Amino acid sequence: MMNNIVLTPILIPFLFAIFLMLLPKKIILQRIVALTGSLILIVAAGFLVFYVRTNGITTVNVSNWKAPFGITIVGDMFASLLVLTTSIILSCVIVYSFYSIGKAREKFLYYPAVLFMIVGVNGSFLTGDIFNLFVFFEVMLMASYVLLVIGGTKIQLKATIKYLLINVVGSGFFVVAIGMLYSMIGTLNMADISQKIDALHGQNTGMLSVVAVLFLFVFGLKAGLFPLYFWLPGSYFAPPIPVLALFGGLLTKVGVYAIIRTFSLFFTKETTFVMPLLGILALITIVLGVIGAISYYDLKTIVIYNILIAIGVILFSISIMSRESVMGAVYYLIHDMLIKAVLFLIVGIIMAITGTSSVKKFSGLMTEKPGLGWTFFIAILALAGIPPLSGFFGKLLIVESAFSAHEIVGGILILISSLFVLMSLIKVFTRGFWGEKSGTFTLTIPYRKMMLPVVILLSLSVLYGLFSNAVFPFIEDAVNPIIDPTVYIDAVIKE
């Protein structure tokens, strides 16, 4: 019965979202229920992490149909760590939303939409069935459509149409990719697919490469991989800050997770074409992300382009597919989820005070809010990978693995990109926080209450770096089934 713990990260937000739909106008009650659900989710996710650490990969066969015939939910350490990180970010964003999202949006089922999106996110992390990965993707996307359009401003409506069209196309290709894979393999269970692809002994490699490229297209579209990132800067600029923090911290990472999971299980032997292609696209994504980040003076846009840089760094590391590179990718992925959420929430506070996201329209903010300035500065250092903060250790592993694999250009590019990441945000810090005070500052906002979730997430990010030695055993457990798929397969397909 304890195995059912793996279902709780999906069921808790689902049940709380259903309940919240019955309370559309009772804003205070909605806040209490949403926060309570998110805190319970943290406890369940934390328990799942330590349960998997103690007992190994945990599986549940829904309706008691044994794998590979039924739907299997799989809690390995990789998925469990991502679920825990998601739960923490969710709780902090909900608290932040109390003081920033506005009652007009709260009345239009904002909190149920957030929780339904988390159902899709956690379900995508935990599912062991490729078709149900598509189903959870759709749950996540439908909720994100609501969150993107809620409020009904012109810029939101334009961004929603673009976002909707792009994801409808992506979903269509996802179904095609699953259909092609099923026609060759005859199963939807991901562990069973991995076994049967191995049993092909080199046959149908051409078709497998086609399917791999289709999956790369679908998941790369969601992650923001070149050349599929074109929709992301405009769409992510439109929603309110709490929604943007969820999108930037979680949604692109689901695409990254899906690439890691499917490629490690299905396409590990497709190294002659697919993995080099992934590496090349990842490096181009880094370059274009850097160009975008240093070209703008708008806070939201700069951080959005920094999402692309991080996606490129992680996926380049995955393309190497060594133990060291995957450890770096997993460690850096969790770091990036936390720090991107922190940065977007800080940007929201800056916008609430100054009334703008353009750093050209204000300066001298340090005179009014020094705590905000130094919090922003620490977040910049963590993002850029300055030791001993969390971004450093992930990038160190990734760069070392690149040099070990003779990917010299990639390793150097990642090092250089760190300098540009620092430059892109330091110019904001020096121009917006220092100098003579200019611009109109609104100091009546609930500043301390909005800073609370920021400080919590940033503290966790700092501790994640300072206590990396304590974290790495969990990262090693997360990497084992990625590097050695038999660990995952044996846990799912029990004899």
C-alpha positions as CSV (number, residue, x, y, z in Angstrom):
1,M,0.0,0.0,0.0
2,M,2.9,2.4,0.7
3,N,3.6,2.3,-3.1
4,N,0.5,4.5,-3.5
5,I,2.6,7.4,-2.2
6,V,3.7,7.9,-5.8
7,L,0.1,8.9,-6.8
8,T,-0.2,11.6,-4.2
9,P,1.7,14.4,-6.2
10,I,-1.0,13.9,-8.9
11,L,-4.0,13.4,-6.7
12,I,-3.5,16.1,-4.2
13,P,-3.5,19.1,-6.6
14,F,-6.3,17.4,-8.6
15,L,-8.6,17.0,-5.6
16,F,-7.9,20.5,-4.3
17,A,-8.4,22.0,-7.8
18,I,-11.8,20.3,-8.0
19,F,-12.8,21.6,-4.6
20,L,-11.7,25.1,-5.4
21,M,-13.9,25.2,-8.5
22,L,-16.8,25.1,-6.1
23,L,-15.7,28.4,-4.5
24,P,-15.2,30.8,-7.4
25,K,-16.2,34.0,-5.5
26,K,-14.8,33.2,-2.0
27,I,-11.3,34.6,-2.5
28,I,-10.0,34.3,1.1
29,L,-11.2,30.7,1.3
30,Q,-9.7,30.0,-2.1
31,R,-6.3,31.3,-0.9
32,I,-6.4,29.3,2.3
33,V,-7.4,26.1,0.5
34,A,-4.8,26.6,-2.3
35,L,-2.0,27.2,0.1
36,T,-3.0,24.3,2.3
37,G,-3.0,22.0,-0.7
38,S,0.4,23.2,-1.8
39,L,1.9,22.7,1.6
40,I,0.4,19.1,1.8
41,L,1.9,18.5,-1.6
42,I,5.4,19.5,-0.3
43,V,5.0,17.0,2.5
44,A,3.9,14.2,0.2
45,A,6.7,15.0,-2.4
46,G,9.3,15.2,0.4
47,F,8.1,11.8,1.8
48,L,8.3,10.4,-1.8
49,V,11.9,11.5,-2.2
50,F,13.0,9.8,1.0
51,Y,10.8,6.7,0.3
52,V,12.5,6.2,-3.1
53,R,15.9,6.9,-1.5
54,T,15.2,4.1,1.0
55,N,13.2,1.6,-1.1
56,G,14.4,2.3,-4.7
57,I,12.2,3.1,-7.7
58,T,8.5,2.9,-6.7
59,T,5.7,1.9,-9.1
60,V,2.0,1.7,-9.0
61,N,-0.1,-0.1,-11.7
62,V,-3.4,1.7,-12.0
63,S,-6.4,-0.6,-11.7
64,N,-4.0,-3.4,-10.9
65,W,-3.2,-4.2,-14.5
66,K,0.4,-5.3,-14.5
67,A,2.9,-3.6,-16.7
68,P,3.2,-3.4,-19.6
69,F,-0.6,-3.9,-20.1
70,G,-1.9,-1.2,-17.7
71,I,-1.0,2.3,-16.9
72,T,2.1,2.6,-14.7
73,I,3.1,5.5,-12.5
74,V,6.8,5.5,-11.7
75,G,8.5,7.4,-9.0
76,D,12.3,7.2,-9.5
77,M,14.6,9.7,-7.8
78,F,14.8,12.0,-10.9
79,A,11.0,12.4,-11.1
80,S,10.7,12.7,-7.3
81,L,13.2,15.5,-7.0
82,L,11.5,17.4,-9.8
83,V,8.1,16.9,-8.1
84,L,9.5,18.2,-4.8
85,T,11.0,21.3,-6.5
86,T,7.8,21.9,-8.3
87,S,5.8,21.7,-5.1
88,I,8.1,24.2,-3.3
89,I,7.9,26.7,-6.2
90,L,4.1,26.3,-6.3
91,S,3.7,27.2,-2.6
92,C,5.9,30.2,-2.9
93,V,4.1,31.4,-6.1
94,I,0.7,31.0,-4.4
95,V,1.8,33.1,-1.4
96,Y,3.2,35.7,-3.9
97,S,-0.1,35.7,-5.8
98,F,-2.1,36.8,-2.7
99,Y,-0.4,40.3,-3.1
100,S,0.1,40.6,-6.8
101,I,-2.3,38.7,-9.0
102,G,-5.4,40.8,-8.2
103,K,-8.9,39.9,-7.0
104,A,-10.3,40.2,-10.6
105,R,-8.1,37.2,-11.7
106,E,-8.6,35.3,-8.4
107,K,-12.4,35.3,-9.0
108,F,-11.9,33.7,-12.4
109,L,-10.6,30.4,-11.0
110,Y,-7.0,31.3,-11.0
111,Y,-6.0,28.9,-8.2
112,P,-7.8,25.9,-9.7
113,A,-6.1,26.6,-13.0
114,V,-2.7,26.7,-11.2
115,L,-3.3,23.4,-9.4
116,F,-4.6,21.7,-12.6
117,M,-1.4,22.8,-14.3
118,I,0.6,21.2,-11.5
119,V,-1.4,18.0,-12.1
120,G,-0.1,18.0,-15.6
121,V,3.4,18.9,-14.6
122,N,3.7,16.2,-11.9
123,G,1.9,13.7,-14.0
124,S,4.4,14.3,-16.8
125,F,7.3,13.6,-14.4
126,L,5.8,10.5,-12.9
127,T,4.1,8.7,-15.8
128,G,5.6,5.5,-17.1
129,D,3.4,5.4,-20.2
130,I,4.2,7.4,-23.4
131,F,0.6,8.0,-24.3
132,N,-0.2,9.2,-20.8
133,L,2.8,11.6,-21.1
134,F,0.8,13.1,-23.9
135,V,-2.4,13.2,-21.8
136,F,-0.6,15.0,-18.9
137,F,1.0,17.4,-21.4
138,E,-2.5,18.3,-22.6
139,V,-3.7,18.8,-19.0
140,M,-0.8,21.1,-18.3
141,L,-1.3,23.0,-21.6
142,M,-5.0,23.5,-21.1
143,A,-4.5,24.9,-17.7
144,S,-1.7,27.1,-19.0
145,Y,-4.0,28.5,-21.7
146,V,-6.4,29.6,-19.0
147,L,-3.6,31.2,-16.9
148,L,-2.2,32.9,-20.0
149,V,-5.5,34.5,-21.0
150,I,-6.9,35.2,-17.5
151,G,-7.3,39.0,-17.2
152,G,-8.1,39.5,-20.8
153,T,-5.6,42.2,-21.7
154,K,-4.8,42.8,-25.4
155,I,-1.2,41.6,-25.0
156,Q,-2.4,38.4,-23.2
157,L,-5.0,37.6,-25.9
158,K,-2.4,38.0,-28.7
159,A,0.1,35.8,-26.9
160,T,-2.5,33.2,-26.1
161,I,-3.4,32.8,-29.8
162,K,0.2,32.3,-30.7
163,Y,0.8,29.9,-27.8
164,L,-2.3,27.9,-28.5
165,L,-1.5,27.5,-32.2
166,I,2.0,26.4,-31.6
167,N,1.1,23.9,-29.0
168,V,-1.8,22.5,-31.1
169,V,0.7,21.8,-33.8
170,G,3.1,20.3,-31.3
171,S,0.4,18.0,-29.9
172,G,-0.5,16.8,-33.4
173,F,3.1,15.8,-34.0
174,F,3.3,14.2,-30.6
175,V,0.3,11.9,-31.5
176,V,2.0,11.1,-34.9
177,A,5.3,10.2,-33.1
178,I,3.5,7.9,-30.6
179,G,1.5,6.3,-33.4
180,M,4.7,5.6,-35.5
181,L,6.5,4.2,-32.4
182,Y,3.5,2.0,-31.5
183,S,3.3,0.7,-35.1
184,M,6.9,-0.6,-34.8
185,I,7.0,-1.7,-31.1
186,G,3.4,-2.6,-30.2
187,T,3.4,-1.2,-26.7
188,L,3.0,2.2,-24.9
189,N,4.8,1.4,-21.6
190,M,8.1,3.2,-21.7
191,A,10.1,0.5,-20.0
192,D,8.6,-2.1,-22.4
193,I,9.3,0.1,-25.4
194,S,13.0,0.3,-24.3
195,Q,13.2,-3.5,-24.0
196,K,11.6,-4.0,-27.4
197,I,13.8,-1.4,-29.2
198,D,16.8,-3.3,-27.8
199,A,15.4,-6.5,-29.2
200,L,15.3,-5.1,-32.7
201,H,19.1,-5.6,-32.9
202,G,19.7,-2.7,-35.3
203,Q,16.6,-3.2,-37.5
204,N,14.4,-0.3,-38.4
205,T,17.1,2.2,-37.3
206,G,15.9,4.6,-40.0
207,M,12.4,4.7,-38.6
208,L,13.6,5.0,-35.1
209,S,15.7,8.0,-36.1
210,V,12.6,9.6,-37.7
211,V,10.6,9.0,-34.4
212,A,13.5,10.4,-32.4
213,V,13.5,13.6,-34.5
214,L,9.7,13.9,-34.1
215,F,10.1,13.6,-30.3
216,L,12.9,16.1,-30.4
217,F,10.6,18.4,-32.3
218,V,7.7,18.0,-29.9
219,F,9.7,18.3,-26.7
220,G,12.1,20.9,-28.1
221,L,9.0,23.0,-28.9
222,K,7.9,22.9,-25.3
223,A,11.5,23.4,-23.9
224,G,12.4,26.3,-26.2
225,L,15.1,24.6,-28.2
226,F,16.4,26.2,-31.4
227,P,14.8,26.7,-33.9
228,L,11.6,26.1,-32.0
229,Y,12.0,28.8,-29.4
230,F,10.5,31.7,-31.6
231,W,7.2,31.6,-29.7
232,L,8.6,31.8,-26.2
233,P,9.8,35.4,-25.7
234,G,6.6,36.9,-26.9
235,S,4.2,34.4,-25.1
236,Y,6.1,34.5,-21.8
237,F,6.2,38.3,-21.8
238,A,2.4,38.6,-21.6
239,P,1.1,36.9,-18.5
240,P,1.2,38.4,-14.9
241,I,4.4,37.7,-12.9
242,P,3.2,34.8,-10.8
243,V,2.1,32.9,-13.9
244,L,5.4,33.8,-15.6
245,A,7.3,32.4,-12.6
246,L,5.4,29.1,-13.0
247,F,5.9,29.0,-16.8
248,G,9.6,30.0,-16.6
249,G,10.4,27.7,-13.7
250,L,8.3,24.7,-14.6
251,L,6.8,24.4,-18.1
252,T,10.0,24.5,-20.2
253,K,11.6,22.1,-17.7
254,V,8.9,19.5,-18.5
255,G,10.0,19.6,-22.1
256,V,13.6,19.1,-20.9
257,Y,12.6,16.2,-18.7
258,A,10.7,14.5,-21.5
259,I,13.8,14.7,-23.7
260,I,15.9,13.2,-21.0
261,R,13.5,10.4,-20.2
262,T,12.6,9.3,-23.7
263,F,16.1,9.6,-25.2
264,S,17.7,7.7,-22.3
265,L,15.2,4.9,-22.6
266,F,14.5,4.8,-26.4
267,F,17.3,6.3,-28.3
268,T,20.5,5.7,-26.5
269,K,21.9,3.8,-29.4
270,E,20.9,6.5,-31.9
271,T,24.2,8.2,-31.3
272,T,25.3,8.7,-34.9
273,F,22.6,11.3,-35.7
274,V,20.1,12.2,-33.0
275,M,22.5,13.0,-30.1
276,P,24.9,15.1,-32.2
277,L,21.9,16.9,-33.6
278,L,20.6,17.6,-30.0
279,G,24.1,18.9,-29.1
280,I,24.3,21.3,-32.1
281,L,20.8,22.7,-31.5
282,A,21.6,23.1,-27.8
283,L,24.7,25.2,-28.6
284,I,22.9,27.4,-31.1
285,T,20.1,27.9,-28.5
286,I,22.8,29.1,-26.0
287,V,24.2,31.6,-28.6
288,L,20.8,33.0,-29.5
289,G,19.8,33.2,-25.9
290,V,23.0,35.2,-25.1
291,I,22.3,37.6,-28.0
292,G,18.8,38.2,-26.8
293,A,19.8,38.6,-23.1
294,I,22.5,41.2,-23.8
295,S,20.4,43.1,-26.4
296,Y,17.5,44.2,-24.2
297,Y,17.0,46.5,-21.3
298,D,13.7,45.0,-20.3
299,L,13.9,42.9,-17.1
300,K,11.3,40.4,-18.1
301,T,12.8,39.9,-21.6
302,I,16.3,39.5,-20.3
303,V,15.3,36.8,-17.8
304,I,13.2,35.0,-20.5
305,Y,16.2,34.9,-22.8
306,N,18.2,33.5,-19.9
307,I,15.7,30.6,-19.9
308,L,16.9,29.7,-23.4
309,I,20.6,29.8,-22.3
310,A,19.9,27.4,-19.4
311,I,17.9,25.0,-21.7
312,G,20.8,24.9,-24.1
313,V,23.3,24.2,-21.4
314,I,21.2,21.3,-19.9
315,L,20.4,19.7,-23.3
316,F,24.0,20.0,-24.5
317,S,25.1,18.1,-21.4
318,I,22.4,15.5,-22.1
319,S,23.7,15.1,-25.7
320,I,27.1,13.9,-24.2
321,M,25.3,11.3,-22.2
322,S,28.1,10.4,-19.8
323,R,27.5,9.9,-16.0
324,E,29.2,13.1,-15.2
325,S,27.4,15.2,-17.8
326,V,24.0,13.8,-16.8
327,M,24.7,14.5,-13.1
328,G,25.6,18.1,-14.1
329,A,22.4,18.4,-16.1
330,V,20.1,17.0,-13.4
331,Y,21.8,19.2,-10.7
332,Y,21.6,22.3,-12.9
333,L,18.0,21.6,-13.9
334,I,16.8,21.7,-10.3
335,H,19.0,24.8,-9.7
336,D,17.5,26.6,-12.7
337,M,13.9,25.8,-11.7
338,L,14.5,27.6,-8.3
339,I,16.5,30.5,-9.5
340,K,14.3,31.4,-12.5
341,A,11.3,31.5,-10.2
342,V,13.2,33.7,-7.8
343,L,14.2,36.1,-10.6
344,F,10.7,36.4,-12.1
345,L,9.3,37.1,-8.6
346,I,11.9,39.8,-8.0
347,V,11.1,41.3,-11.4
348,G,7.5,41.5,-10.3
349,I,8.4,43.4,-7.1
350,I,10.5,45.8,-9.1
351,M,7.7,46.4,-11.5
352,A,5.2,46.9,-8.7
353,I,7.5,49.6,-7.2
354,T,8.6,51.3,-10.4
355,G,5.6,50.7,-12.7
356,T,7.8,49.4,-15.5
357,S,10.1,46.5,-16.5
358,S,12.4,48.7,-18.5
359,V,15.6,49.6,-16.6
360,K,15.9,52.7,-18.8
361,K,13.0,54.3,-16.9
362,F,14.3,54.2,-13.3
363,S,17.4,54.2,-11.3
364,G,18.5,54.6,-7.7
365,L,16.2,51.9,-6.4
366,M,18.8,50.9,-3.8
367,T,18.1,54.0,-1.9
368,E,14.6,52.9,-1.2
369,K,14.9,49.1,-1.1
370,P,18.4,47.9,-0.4
371,G,17.2,44.5,0.6
372,L,15.6,43.9,-2.8
373,G,18.8,45.1,-4.5
374,W,21.1,42.7,-2.6
375,T,18.6,39.8,-3.0
376,F,18.6,40.5,-6.8
377,F,22.4,40.6,-6.8
378,I,22.7,37.2,-5.0
379,A,20.2,35.7,-7.5
380,I,22.3,37.1,-10.4
381,L,25.5,35.5,-9.0
382,A,23.7,32.1,-8.6
383,L,22.3,32.3,-12.1
384,A,25.7,33.0,-13.6
385,G,27.3,30.2,-11.7
386,I,29.6,32.1,-9.2
387,P,31.0,29.7,-6.5
388,P,29.8,28.6,-4.0
389,L,26.3,29.1,-5.2
390,S,24.2,26.4,-6.8
391,G,24.8,27.4,-10.4
392,F,28.5,26.8,-10.1
393,F,28.5,23.1,-9.3
394,G,26.2,22.1,-12.1
395,K,28.1,24.1,-14.7
396,L,31.4,22.7,-13.4
397,L,30.3,19.1,-14.0
398,I,28.9,20.0,-17.4
399,V,32.1,21.8,-18.5
400,E,34.3,19.0,-17.2
401,S,32.2,16.4,-18.9
402,A,32.4,18.4,-22.2
403,F,36.2,18.6,-22.1
404,S,36.4,14.9,-21.2
405,A,34.2,14.0,-24.2
406,H,36.5,16.2,-26.4
407,E,33.5,18.7,-26.9
408,I,35.9,21.6,-26.5
409,V,33.8,24.1,-28.4
410,G,30.7,23.3,-26.3
411,G,32.6,23.5,-23.0
412,I,34.2,26.9,-23.9
413,L,30.9,28.2,-25.1
414,I,29.2,27.4,-21.8
415,L,32.0,29.1,-19.9
416,I,31.7,32.2,-22.1
417,S,27.9,32.2,-21.8
418,S,28.2,32.4,-18.0
419,L,30.0,35.7,-18.4
420,F,27.3,37.0,-20.7
421,V,24.6,35.9,-18.3
422,L,26.3,37.9,-15.6
423,M,26.7,40.9,-17.9
424,S,23.0,40.8,-19.0
425,L,21.8,41.2,-15.5
426,I,24.6,43.2,-13.9
427,K,23.8,46.0,-16.3
428,V,20.2,46.0,-14.8
429,F,21.6,46.0,-11.3
430,T,24.1,48.8,-11.8
431,R,21.7,50.9,-13.9
432,G,18.4,50.3,-12.0
433,F,19.6,50.1,-8.4
434,W,22.5,52.5,-8.3
435,G,23.0,56.0,-9.5
436,E,20.8,59.1,-8.9
437,K,17.2,58.3,-8.0
438,S,14.9,58.7,-11.0
439,G,11.5,57.5,-11.9
440,T,8.3,57.2,-9.9
441,F,8.4,54.7,-7.0
442,T,5.3,53.3,-5.4
443,L,6.3,52.3,-1.9
444,T,2.8,51.4,-0.6
445,I,2.9,47.8,-2.0
446,P,3.0,44.9,0.5
447,Y,6.7,44.7,0.1
448,R,7.7,42.4,3.0
449,K,4.9,40.0,2.2
450,M,5.9,39.8,-1.5
451,M,9.6,39.3,-0.4
452,L,8.8,36.3,1.8
453,P,8.5,33.7,-1.0
454,V,11.5,35.3,-2.8
455,V,13.7,34.9,0.3
456,I,12.5,31.3,0.9
457,L,13.3,30.2,-2.7
458,L,16.6,32.1,-2.8
459,S,17.6,30.6,0.5
460,L,16.9,27.2,-0.8
461,S,18.9,27.9,-3.9
462,V,21.9,29.1,-1.8
463,L,21.6,26.1,0.6
464,Y,21.4,23.8,-2.5
465,G,24.9,25.1,-3.5
466,L,26.4,25.2,0.0
467,F,25.3,21.7,0.9
468,S,25.9,20.2,-2.5
469,N,27.8,17.3,-0.9
470,A,24.6,16.3,0.9
471,V,22.5,16.6,-2.2
472,F,24.8,14.6,-4.6
473,P,23.8,11.2,-3.3
474,F,20.2,12.0,-4.3
475,I,21.5,13.3,-7.7
476,E,23.4,10.0,-8.2
477,D,20.2,8.0,-7.5
478,A,18.4,10.2,-10.1
479,V,21.1,9.6,-12.7
480,N,21.4,5.8,-12.3
481,P,18.2,4.9,-14.3
482,I,19.1,7.5,-17.0
483,I,22.6,6.1,-17.6
484,D,21.5,2.5,-17.1
485,P,17.9,2.1,-18.4
486,T,17.8,-1.5,-17.1
487,V,17.5,-0.1,-13.5
488,Y,14.3,1.7,-14.6
489,I,13.1,-1.3,-16.7
490,D,13.6,-3.9,-13.9
491,A,11.7,-1.7,-11.5
492,V,8.7,-1.3,-13.8
493,I,8.6,-4.7,-15.6
494,K,8.6,-7.0,-12.6
495,E,8.9,-10.7,-13.4
